[in-house]
Amino acid sequence: MQRRVRCAVALALLAGGMQLGGTAACAQKFVQGGVEHSEKLAPVESKFLPGSVWKEGEKDGSKSTWIRIPEWLAGTWFADTETATLRQDLVGHRESAHTPFNFRAKSRFSYGTQRDGRGGIWHYLKLPYTSATDFPEFVEYHQVLTKDFTNQAEQAVSFKSMVAAARVQRTSKEIVEAFQQESVTNYEPVEDGVIKMLASTRRYDETGKPQMQADNEARIHRVEKFSPTAKDGSIDMQKSLFDYLRSHKMEYLIPVELKASPRAL
């Protein structure tokens, strides 16, 4: 499980200065970008409900898969500033009057794990996985349940994630609040080593009703070129990819000399 310490959460930026505003403009914006949030979600599972005792869910990585990504997305990326383009209260139908504004948000992430026999780059999508964020009064757990990848076009990709979240008392491990998040992130290349990110996160309560939405954008720079990853814990990444290709009738992407038995890394 990943653990991190943060002093702010993007969705907490629905502060004062709200003004009346409908959702049509926002919906239109994201439909045009190939993104549309769910109007309503199913209720959270009973194990996430307030009053329950927090327990670890499915083993991290038990539903992992592989996705092929474009060359321009491969590598390690870094950003330290994002621009808030929308902060919207979906219950009171109000929109912040203070957007756009810039805020500090350091992020470093990588895409690309292995190459196939024809040079294509594949990313190991580990699912589910759990992260924990420490706050003074509680620990907030986020379990990423699904992450769908869409290669919309040669110059645009999209990830859509579903997250179950629970705020848990430190000592008793009792869940005091539960909610869900649907996050959509689009990437497109700007120039060599620079990509543009458009991200939208909608929060829903434990019953699945939408509560708020936060949209951000950023220019993100590549800080390391793609390099194949040999292992993820005890998992041989090359063998895992080749097993995936075999099971999905894509054996033609495995080098001839390795089709019978992938080499040990």
N, C-alpha and C positions, 0 to 999 in steps of 0.2 A: 504494500500500500504506500502511496506517495503522501508525504506530509509537507506542508508549507505554512509559512507565517505571513499574513498579509495585514496591512493596516486599513485597507479599504476594499470594498466590493463594488463593482460597476453598477449593479442594480440598486445599490443603496443611494445612488446619486439623484433619486427622484425627490429632490429637496424642494425648498420654497420656490416662489415665482412661477406657479403653475397657471396656465391659462386654458380656457376651453378650446378643445380641438378634437375633431373626429379622427377616425382611424383610416379613412379612405385613402388619404394621401400616402400614408405609410404602407398600406397593403398594396397599392398600385406600384410603389417604388420597388418592393421586393418581388412582386410578380414579374415585373419587367426584368429583374435581375435573376430570374429563375428560382426565386425563393418565395415560399408562402408558408406562414406559420399555421399551426393547427388552431382552429377556433376553440376547441375544448379537448381535454385529455381524459382518459379513464382515471378513476381514483387511484391513489397510491396503494401499493400492497399493504395488507394489514400489519406486516412487520415494521413498516415505517410510521405507523400512526402514533400520535402523541400518547404518552402513557406506557408505550411498549419499551422494553429494554433493548438497547442497540446491540445487534449481533452482526458479525460479518456475513455478507451475502455469499453469492456464488464465488468460487475460487477465481481470483484474477487470472484472466487469460484463457478461461475454459471455453470461450466461444470465438477465439481469435481467427483471423482470416488474412488473406493477402489481396492487395489491390495494385494494379499497375498505374503508375503516375507518369506525367510528362517530364521530360528532361529538365525543363526550366524550374520545376518545383523541388527538385532533388537538392539536398544539402542541408546545412545548419543555418538557421535564420535568427536574427535578433532585431528587436525593436524596444525603445524605451519611452515612446510617446504615442498616444492614440488621440483621436479626435472624436468626441461625443457628438453624434449627429441627431440623436433623438433620445429623449427620456419621456416616457409616456405612462401615465396612470390609467390603466384599462378599466378600473372600477369606477373612478370618478370622471372618466373621459376627459382628462386634462393632460396637457402637454407642457413640458418645461419651456419657459420663455428664454432660457439662458443658453440654449444650444445654437450654433456649435461652440464647443470650447475644448481646449486641449488639456490632457491630464497625463501624469506620469504613470506608466504601466510597463515595467520591464518584463519581457518575455523572450525566451530562447527555446527553440524547438527544431526538430529535424524531421525531414521526410526522405524516405529512401533507405532500404535495408539490404537488398541484393539485386544483382543483375541476372537476367536469364541468358540463355545461350545465344540470343540474337542481339544482346546489348540493351534490351528493355529494362527499365528500373522498376522494381517492385517494393512496396512498403508493407511491413508487417503490422497489421492493425490489431492491437491487443485489446480484447474485450472479454468480459467487462473489466473495468479497473476502478479502484477506489482511491480518492484523495481526501486528505483531512486538512482543514484550515483552523488554526488556533486563534480563538478570541478570548478576551479576559474572562467572560462569563460562561463560555461553552466551547465545544468543539463542533465544527460543522463538517459533516461527511458528505461527499458527493460520489455517488456510484454511477459511472457512465455505463448505461445499459446497452445502447446501440449507437453506432456511428456509420451512417450511410454515405458512400462516396459516389459522386456523379461527375463524370468528365463531360461537361456540357458542350464543350467545343475544344478545338486545339489550343485555344488561348484562354480557357476558363475552366476551373474546377470548383466543386462545392462539397462541403462536408455538413451533414445534418446529424446532430447528436441529441439523444434523450438522456436526461440525468434525473435520478431520484436523490433528493437531499434531505438530511435530517440534522437538526441542531440538538446536541446531546449534552446533558449535565455531566461534568467531569467525574464526579465521585460516584453517583448512583447509576450512571450510564442510561438514565431515563431520557427518552425522546420528548422534547418539550415543543418542538415545531417541525412540521414536515412540509415540503413543497417539491415541485418538479420544475425542470427547466428544459426548454427546447432551444438549442443553439444552432444557428446556420452561419457558416463561414464560407465566403467566396474568395478565391485567389485568382489573380490574373497578372501576367508579366508586364512590367513597365519598360524595363531595359535589362541588359545582362546583369544579374546579381541583385535586382530589385523587383519586388512584387508588391501589388496593392491588395490589401485586405479589406473586405466589407463584411462586418459581423453583426448579427442580430441575435439577441437572447430574450426570449419571452419566458416569464415566470408564471407558474400556475399554482394554485393552492392545493391542499391535499385531496380535494374533491375533483380537481381537474379544471377549475374555472380560471381563466386568465386574469392576472393581477397587474403586471407591469411589463414594460418592454424597454430595452436599452439597445441602441444601435451605435456602433463605432466604426471608424475606418482608420487605416494606418498604411504607411509605406514601410516595408520591411526589407532589411538588407541581408544578403547572404554573407556569413562570416567564415564558413568552411564549405569547401566543395564536397560533393558526395563521395563517400568512401564506404564500401560494403561492410556490413556488420557481421562478424563471424558467429557470435553467440548472444543469446538473450537469456541470461541465467544459465540453465543447463541445456537450453534448446539450441541445436545446431541449425542456424538460419538457412544455410544453403540446402541442407537436407529437407528442412520444413517446406521451403519454396518448391523444391522439385517434387516432393510428395504431393503438394497442392496441385501442381501442374499435371501430374499423372492422374490424380483423382478427377480433374476437370477436363480430361481429354485434350490437354495441351502439351503432350510429351514432345512435340516438335520444337518446343522452346528450350528443351534440355540439351546441352551439348552431347553429341554422339558418344563421346568417350565416357560420359557419366550417366548415360541412360540406365545402365544395368545396376550400378551401385555408386551413389554420390560419394565423393571423397570425404574423408573425415577431416574436419578443420581443427 
